Amino acid sequence: MPQDTTVRLPDGGLLDNVGAAAYLSTTPRHIARLWSERKLSGRKVGRKVRFSKADLDEFAERNRIPASR
């Protein structure tokens, strides 16, 4: 039976680095590095960083490599 890999947004619509990593199919450490290098937009909520789906989609589109031909 296939495993459900759907990322469900919490009520506020913001994801932590684990949720953002699952959404972008990468690791939480990579998300933290992208945030620290200011390559990925996010929001500080207290001492924590949260990412919106729109920010993650924008990052993915900005880093899209078109197929050649």
N, C-alpha and C positions, 0 to 999 in steps of 0.2 A: 504494500500500500504506500503511495507517495506521501512524503512528509510535507506538512503545511509550512511553507516558508514565508507566508504573508506577514508583513510588518503592520501591526495595528497601532494607530496613533492613540495616545492617551487623550483624555478629555480636553486638555489644553492644546492639543495638536503639536506638541513639541516632543522631540526625542532626545534621550541622553546619548552619550557616545556609543553605548552598546546597541541601542536601537538604530542610530545613524549608520553604524557599521553594518548591521544586518540589512538595512535598506540599500546601501551601496555595495553590498557583497564584499566587504573588506574587514579589517580587524579594528577593534576599539583603539588600539595603539596607533594605527594609521590615522584614524579620525583625530586623535589627540595631537598628533604631529602636524596634520593639516591645519588644525585650529591654532596651534602655537606659531606656525609659520604664516598665519593670516591668509591662507589660501582657501579657507572654508569659513563662510559667514555663520555666525551663531549669536546667541543671546545669553548674557549672564543672568542667572536667576539665583540670587544670593551668591554662594561660592561655587555654584555649579554652572556648567555650560549646557545649553539646550539648542537643538537645531530644528528648524521647521522643514517640512517636506519641500516647500518652495525653494529654500536655501540649498537643499541637497540636489534638487532637480536642476537648479541654476548651475551649481558646481559641475554636475555631470555633463550638462550641455556645453558649458564653457571648455571642458576638457575632452570633448568628443573629437575623435580623429576620423575624418571622412575616409571612406573607402576610395582607393585610387582607381582610376579608369575614367 
